[in-house]
């Protein structure tokens, strides 16, 4: 992990500062709302809040334990794919595009390989591999930076793509949906794919416009055009179906694609003479550690959100938005959307709370899941990646990242109406 001069990890500094404010803010807001309700005659509000803390803590513990099996399964599969060379295969496919998008990196420079591998790992949802590769790529790009405290155009574009990168396998979201009782946890696969693609394209195009980049060359147009046609084709196809057909066929396509991916991982590993069972078990061991390790974080966040909900503060905020917007279906997913750029764990807690309150297969439960999968956490990525190389002047990085977030949220709402309304 990258260290700063005071020997505290960048990740820890960001996480502590941001989550301290969010967590304390939830509790204090809940307390103020409870006092207002008590003054206006609600004598049970504090009992409701205290009761919600116990209920939320129990729920968080049960969810975390229930995640263990599914997390072991998927992290085991992902390790088989990683050892089977899937990341390197994806890197080879997209390397011509990335060379055109980052022209300041000389061909053969150390930054090139790390950057390409980071993008490939992000696409596969391998956060444990993607972050170290991304930090290495940022350090190598920093070695080409003539003004070390000021972010270069390529560094900003790299960060924006990381905050909105297309994820082919949103495993964590499938896992939480399974634990929360979804009939088909993977039914959000295609909607997430469409939403995250829109987020990535918006971030890329907006950043290019701000930086006055010319994307009109044969390689870039070919890659982006082909990907856009695939996504547009999916949207066009499903808009021509009725609701029942949309859900049935999207479930069929999503699950067929996912099982094809699993099988291809195993086949690729066998071709490379990987001990597939042993590697699966090693990945599953990591899954067990991850599932158990998130218990205290999930307890803390769900308890704070439970206080916010039981105090009436969350409903008060949503009711205000309903008055302004006319109460559309997507209102109850707004907390997840607002939290996503700020805190990954906070957004995850909001997603779980939405599924718990409204049901995993409700419109709100599905939309919260799609929003969660549509983008990364902008301020987290910015703090970790730029903090690692001591960049102080981030220029337009935050604006471009937030534009990508907004595009992902809007696309998530659109595709949720298309697939599930």
C-alpha positions in Angstrom: 0.0 0.0 0.0 1.3 3.4 -0.9 2.6 5.5 2.0 2.6 9.2 2.6 5.3 11.1 4.5 3.5 10.5 7.8 3.4 6.8 7.1 -0.4 6.4 7.1 -1.9 4.6 4.1 -3.7 6.9 1.7 -6.7 4.6 1.8 -7.0 4.8 5.5 -6.7 8.6 5.6 -9.5 9.0 3.1 -11.8 6.3 4.6 -11.5 7.7 8.1 -12.1 11.3 7.2 -15.0 10.6 4.9 -16.8 7.9 6.8 -16.3 9.7 10.1 -18.3 12.7 8.7 -21.0 10.5 7.0 -21.5 8.2 10.0 -21.6 10.9 12.6 -23.8 13.0 10.3 -26.4 10.2 10.1 -26.6 9.8 13.8 -26.7 13.5 14.6 -29.3 14.1 11.9 -31.4 11.3 13.4 -31.1 12.7 16.9 -32.3 16.2 15.7 -35.2 14.7 13.8 -36.2 12.6 16.8 -36.2 15.7 19.1 -38.5 17.5 16.6 -40.9 14.5 16.4 -40.9 14.2 20.2 -41.6 17.9 20.7 -44.5 17.5 18.2 -46.1 14.7 20.3 -44.5 11.4 19.1 -43.6 9.7 22.4 -42.3 6.5 20.8 -39.7 7.9 18.5 -36.7 7.3 20.8 -37.9 3.7 21.5 -38.2 3.2 17.7 -34.7 4.4 17.2 -33.1 2.3 19.9 -35.0 -0.7 18.7 -33.8 -0.1 15.2 -30.1 -0.2 16.3 -30.5 -3.7 17.7 -32.5 -4.8 14.6 -30.0 -3.3 12.2 -27.0 -4.8 14.0 -28.6 -8.2 13.9 -29.5 -7.8 10.2 -26.0 -6.7 9.3 -24.5 -9.7 11.1 -26.9 -12.2 9.4 -26.3 -10.6 6.0 -22.5 -10.9 6.4 -22.6 -14.5 7.4 -25.0 -15.3 4.6 -22.6 -13.8 2.1 -19.9 -16.2 3.0 -20.9 -19.1 0.7 -21.7 -16.9 -2.4 -18.6 -14.8 -1.8 -16.4 -17.9 -1.6 -18.0 -19.2 -4.9 -17.4 -16.1 -6.9 -14.0 -15.2 -5.6 -12.9 -18.8 -6.3 -14.2 -18.5 -9.8 -12.5 -15.2 -10.3 -9.2 -16.6 -9.2 -9.5 -19.4 -11.7 -10.1 -16.9 -14.4 -7.2 -14.7 -13.3 -4.8 -17.7 -13.3 -6.2 -18.8 -16.6 -5.0 -15.6 -18.3 -8.3 -13.9 -18.8 -7.0 -10.5 -17.7 -4.1 -10.7 -20.1 -6.5 -11.7 -22.9 -8.7 -8.7 -22.2 -5.6 -6.5 -22.0 -4.5 -7.6 -25.4 -7.9 -6.9 -26.9 -8.1 -3.3 -25.6 -4.5 -2.3 -25.7 -4.8 -0.5 -29.2 -7.6 1.6 -27.9 -5.8 2.6 -24.7 -2.6 3.5 -26.6 -4.7 6.1 -28.6 -6.5 7.4 -25.5 -3.2 8.0 -23.7 -0.8 9.4 -26.4 1.6 10.9 -23.9 2.7 7.5 -22.7 5.6 6.3 -24.9 5.1 2.9 -26.5 6.8 0.3 -24.3 6.9 2.5 -21.2 6.2 0.8 -17.9 3.0 2.8 -17.4 1.4 1.2 -20.5 1.4 -2.3 -19.3 0.1 -1.4 -15.8 -2.6 0.8 -17.3 -3.9 -1.8 -19.7 -3.9 -4.5 -17.0 -5.7 -2.2 -14.6 -8.5 -1.6 -17.1 -8.8 -5.4 -17.7 -8.9 -6.2 -14.0 -11.6 -3.5 -13.5 -13.7 -5.0 -16.3 -13.6 -8.4 -14.5 -14.5 -6.9 -11.2 -11.1 -7.9 -9.6 -10.7 -5.0 -7.2 -7.9 -6.8 -5.4 -5.9 -6.8 -8.6 -7.2 -3.6 -10.2 -6.2 -1.2 -7.4 -2.5 -2.2 -7.1 -2.2 -2.1 -10.9 -3.9 1.3 -11.0 -1.6 2.7 -8.4 1.4 1.4 -10.2 0.1 2.9 -13.5 -0.4 6.3 -11.8 3.1 6.2 -10.3 4.6 5.4 -13.7 2.5 8.2 -15.4 3.7 10.6 -12.7 7.3 9.9 -13.8 6.3 11.5 -17.1 4.7 14.5 -15.4 6.6 17.7 -15.9 4.7 19.4 -13.0 4.5 16.7 -10.3 1.9 18.5 -8.1 -0.5 19.2 -11.0 -2.5 16.3 -12.7 -1.8 15.8 -16.4 -4.6 15.3 -18.9 -3.8 11.6 -19.2 -3.8 11.1 -15.4 -7.2 12.8 -15.2 -8.6 10.7 -18.0 -7.2 7.5 -16.4 -8.9 8.5 -13.1 -12.3 9.2 -14.8 -12.2 5.9 -16.6 -11.5 4.2 -13.3 -14.4 5.9 -11.6 -16.8 4.8 -14.3 -15.1 1.7 -15.8 -17.4 -0.9 -17.4 -17.6 -3.9 -15.1 -18.6 -7.1 -16.9 -19.1 -9.1 -13.7 -20.6 -7.1 -10.8 -20.1 -10.0 -8.4 -20.6 -8.1 -5.2 -24.0 -6.9 -6.2 -25.1 -10.4 -7.2 -23.9 -11.6 -3.8 -25.9 -9.1 -1.8 -29.0 -9.6 -3.9 -28.8 -13.3 -3.3 -28.5 -12.8 0.4 -31.4 -10.4 0.4 -33.7 -13.0 -1.1 -33.8 -12.0 -4.8 -35.6 -14.6 -6.9 -32.9 -14.1 -9.6 -29.9 -12.2 -8.2 -28.4 -11.8 -11.7 -31.4 -10.2 -13.3 -29.7 -6.8 -13.0 -26.7 -7.9 -15.0 -27.7 -6.4 -18.4 -29.1 -3.2 -16.9 -25.9 -2.7 -14.9 -23.8 -3.3 -18.1 -25.8 -0.7 -20.0 -25.7 1.9 -17.2 -22.0 1.5 -16.5 -21.3 1.8 -20.3 -23.2 5.0 -20.4 -21.3 6.3 -17.4 -17.9 5.4 -19.0 -18.8 7.0 -22.3 -20.1 10.2 -20.7 -17.0 10.5 -18.6 -14.7 9.8 -21.6 -16.5 12.2 -23.9 -16.9 15.0 -21.4 -13.2 14.8 -20.4 -12.2 14.8 -24.0 -14.3 17.9 -24.6 -12.8 19.7 -21.6 -9.2 18.7 -22.6 -10.0 19.4 -26.3 -8.9 15.9 -27.3 -9.5 14.7 -30.8 -11.1 11.2 -30.5 -11.8 11.1 -34.3 -9.2 8.6 -35.3 -9.9 5.2 -36.8 -9.0 3.0 -33.8 -10.9 5.0 -31.2 -14.0 5.4 -33.4 -13.9 1.6 -34.3 -13.7 0.5 -30.7 -16.2 3.0 -29.2 -18.5 2.6 -32.2 -18.6 -1.2 -31.9 -19.3 -1.1 -28.2 -22.0 1.6 -28.6 -23.7 -0.5 -31.3 -23.8 -3.5 -29.0 -25.4 -1.6 -26.2 -27.7 0.3 -28.5 -28.7 -3.0 -30.0 -29.6 -4.5 -26.6 -31.7 -1.4 -25.7 -33.4 -1.4 -29.1 -34.2 -5.1 -28.8 -35.7 -5.0 -25.3 -37.7 -1.8 -26.0 -39.7 -3.9 -28.6 -40.7 -6.5 -26.0 -43.5 -6.5 -23.5 -42.7 -6.5 -19.8 -42.9 -10.3 -19.3 -40.8 -11.0 -22.3 -38.2 -8.4 -21.3 -37.7 -10.0 -17.9 -37.7 -13.6 -19.2 -35.3 -13.0 -22.0 -33.0 -10.7 -20.1 -32.8 -13.3 -17.4 -32.0 -16.0 -20.0 -29.3 -13.9 -21.7 -27.7 -12.8 -18.5 -27.5 -16.2 -16.9 -26.4 -17.8 -20.2 -23.6 -15.2 -20.5 -22.5 -15.6 -16.9 -22.3 -19.4 -17.1 -20.5 -19.1 -20.4 -18.0 -16.8 -18.6 -17.6 -19.3 -15.8 -17.0 -22.2 -18.2 -14.5 -20.2 -20.3 -12.6 -19.3 -17.1 -12.3 -23.0 -16.3 -11.4 -24.0 -19.9 -8.8 -21.2 -20.2 -7.2 -22.3 -16.9 -7.1 -26.0 -18.0 -5.4 -25.0 -21.3 -2.7 -23.3 -19.2 -2.5 -26.4 -17.0 -3.7 -24.5 -13.9 -4.8 -26.7 -11.0 -8.3 -25.4 -11.2 -9.7 -27.0 -8.0 -6.8 -25.8 -5.9 -6.9 -22.3 -7.3 -10.7 -22.2 -6.7 -10.2 -23.2 -3.1 -7.5 -20.5 -2.6 -9.9 -17.9 -4.0 -12.7 -19.2 -1.9 -10.5 -18.8 1.2 -10.1 -15.2 0.4 -13.9 -14.9 -0.1 -14.4 -16.2 3.5 -12.1 -13.6 4.9 -13.8 -10.8 2.9 -17.3 -11.9 4.1 -16.2 -12.1 7.8 -14.1 -8.9 7.5 -17.0 -6.7 6.5 -19.2 -7.5 9.5 -18.1 -4.5 11.7 -18.3 -2.1 8.7 -21.7 -3.3 7.7 -23.0 -3.2 11.3 -21.8 0.4 11.7 -23.3 1.6 8.5 -26.7 -0.2 8.7 -27.1 0.9 12.3 -26.5 4.6 11.3 -28.9 4.2 8.3 -31.5 2.5 10.6 -31.3 5.5 12.9 -31.8 7.9 10.0 -34.8 5.9 8.8 -36.5 5.3 12.2 -36.1 8.9 13.2 -38.0 10.0 10.1 -35.1 12.1 8.7 -34.7 9.9 5.6 -38.5 9.9 4.9 -38.6 13.7 5.4 -35.9 14.2 2.8 -37.5 11.9 0.3 -41.0 13.4 0.9 -39.5 16.8 0.0 -38.1 15.4 -3.2 -41.5 13.8 -4.0 -43.2 17.2 -3.6 -40.8 18.8 -6.1 -40.7 15.9 -8.6 -44.2 14.5 -8.5 -43.3 11.2 -6.7 -41.8 9.1 -9.4 -40.8 5.5 -8.6 -37.1 6.2 -8.5 -37.3 8.5 -5.5 -36.6 5.8 -2.9 -33.3 5.0 -4.6 -32.0 8.5 -4.4 -30.1 7.9 -1.1 -27.9 5.3 -2.9 -27.3 7.6 -5.8 -26.4 10.5 -3.5 -24.0 8.4 -1.4 -22.3 6.6 -4.3 -19.8 9.3 -5.3 -18.8 9.8 -1.6 -18.5 6.4 0.0 -18.6 2.9 -1.4 -19.6 1.4 2.0 -22.2 4.1 2.6 -23.8 3.4 -0.8 -23.7 -0.3 -0.2 -25.5 0.2 3.1 -28.1 2.3 1.4 -28.6 -0.4 -1.3 -29.0 -3.1 1.3 -31.4 -0.9 3.3 -33.5 -0.2 0.2 -33.7 -4.0 -0.6 -34.6 -4.7 3.1 -37.3 -2.0 3.2 -38.8 -2.4 -0.2 -37.8 -6.0 -1.2 -34.8 -7.2 -3.4 -37.1 -7.7 -6.4 -39.0 -4.4 -6.0 -38.4 -1.5 -8.4 -36.5 0.3 -5.7 -34.4 -2.7 -4.7 -33.4 -3.4 -8.3 -32.7 0.3 -9.2 -30.5 0.7 -6.1 -28.5 -2.3 -7.2 -28.1 -0.9 -10.7 -27.0 2.5 -9.4 -24.5 0.8 -7.1 -23.0 -1.0 -10.2 -23.1 1.9 -12.6 -20.1 3.8 -11.3 -17.2 3.7 -8.8 -16.8 6.0 -5.8 -15.4 9.2 -7.4 -13.9 10.9 -4.3 -12.4 7.6 -3.0 -10.6 6.9 -6.3 -9.4 10.5 -6.6 -8.0 10.5 -3.0 -6.3 7.2 -3.4 -4.8 7.5 -6.9 -3.8 11.2 -6.7 -2.8 11.0 -3.0 -0.5 8.1 -3.8 1.6 10.4 -6.1 1.1 13.6 -4.1 -0.9 15.5 -6.7 -2.4 18.6 -5.1 -4.0 20.3 -8.1 -6.6 17.9 -9.5 -7.9 20.5 -12.1 -11.1 19.3 -13.7 -10.9 15.7 -12.4 -13.8 16.0 -9.9 -16.1 17.6 -12.3 -15.5 15.0 -15.0 -15.9 12.2 -12.5 -19.2 13.6 -11.2 -20.5 14.0 -14.8 -19.8 10.3 -15.3 -21.6 9.5 -12.0 -24.7 11.6 -13.1 -24.8 9.9 -16.5 -24.6 6.5 -14.8 -27.5 7.3 -12.4 -29.7 8.7 -15.2 -29.0 5.6 -17.4 -29.7 3.3 -14.4 -33.1 4.9 -13.9 -33.9 4.6 -17.7 -32.9 0.9 -17.9 -34.7 0.0 -14.7 -37.9 1.3 -16.2 -37.1 -0.5 -19.4 -36.5 -3.9 -17.8 -38.6 -3.9 -14.7 -41.5 -1.5 -14.9 
